[in-house]
Amino acid sequence: MSSRAKRLLLHFLVELLLYALLLVVYFLAALRYLGNPMSQLFYSNLWVYAFATLFLIVVQSVFLEWVTSFLVKRLGLDKVE
Amino acid sequence: MEFPITGVTINPLFLIVIGFLVGVLGGFFGVGGGFLAGPLMFWSGVPMNFVVGTDLAHMTGKSIVAAKRHRALGHVDVKLGMLMIVGTVIGVEIGARIIEFLQKHGNIDQVIGIAYITILLAISAFTAWESIKAIRMIRVQHLDVSDAVAFSGLKRRVHSIRLRPMVSFPDSGIDEISLWVVLGVGMITGILAGALGVGGGFIRMPLLIYFLGVPTHVAVGTDLFEIVFSAAYGTLTHAIKGNVDVLMALVMQTGAAIGAQIGAVATRYFAGPRIRLLFSALPLLGAILVIIRLLGGAMPEF
């Protein structure tokens, strides 16, 4: 494996680790704080529940990826590419 | 752990693993992965109505992550993706109406099942044959390319259609092609997806490559881009009907998002024909799952 490929792999692994940590934190927070409200919403108003579901899914994807990219930039890991 | 919306007790780790596996497949091959996640969720005890809806919800998030990553790698043709969506939406409606019509005239489960298996086996066999030929071609001719297609007959015929308006897709290396062809290909995918009750990723990907001549890496990214919209629409409609457990979807997405990143980045290290050769195993797996169901196994319909 070339040194460039090694650096890319390292960059990717670090980014992945950060991303995984953020996801675990989010996952625990989601279950802790969203469980009851979302469950109540499900039984009271399915329209609001549907849009809230899509919102949460999109936010989880976009925001966490954005935070990871930000951290990677702050750590200077983006420069290896 | 008990999920309050479905009332089902499942180990969240199992859901994360399902999400991860489907995420890797999705990121690498540009498919939604419903054909694999669905049966696994059903086997783990999730009620049938929640299987499809929840799967679509986590698919939306996973596809956003994978499509974003592919876009950063230059593998998404947004213009092509948007136009394909238009054709696909029309096709899905036509496909759903065909099924509705056929259902009124008798039990069509077996007919659909057999048609599904035939299409999946044909895609699998053709993609495997073509990719092996392309790999040999690159080796024998010592080509220094990341992608090559050994079967260009369909592409040539499709590109020779001069029905105006003509459009170009620079991101896919397509100088000129009839808009109607693009919409038509999207519609064919939509009809098959609507009639067979699947997302259609494994039908769309080969069509993009062999019909339109899109490079494999761009086909994967563009397919994922389209899945973002189709899965988001599916999530909304299913959630309104009470078929989505958002907590389960968030847990699955934890694994899927990581898997999707790995899958998407891994495409950088594989040439187009190798991706297609590995891809050919997916429709085969899908066909086997349908055969098991038709033979009486406890499999839900997807």
Interface residues (C-beta under 8 A of the other chain):
Chain A: F12 E15 L16 Y19 A20 L23 V24 Y26 F27 A30 L31 L34 G35 N36 M38 S39 F42 L46 W47 Y49 A50 F51 A52 T53 L54 L56 I57 V58 Q60 S61 V62 L64 E65
Chain B: P4 I5 A57 H58 T60 G61 K62 I64 V65 K68 A232 T235 L236 A239 I240 K241 G242 V244 V246 L247 A249 L250 V251 Q253 T254 A257 I258 Q261 I262 V265
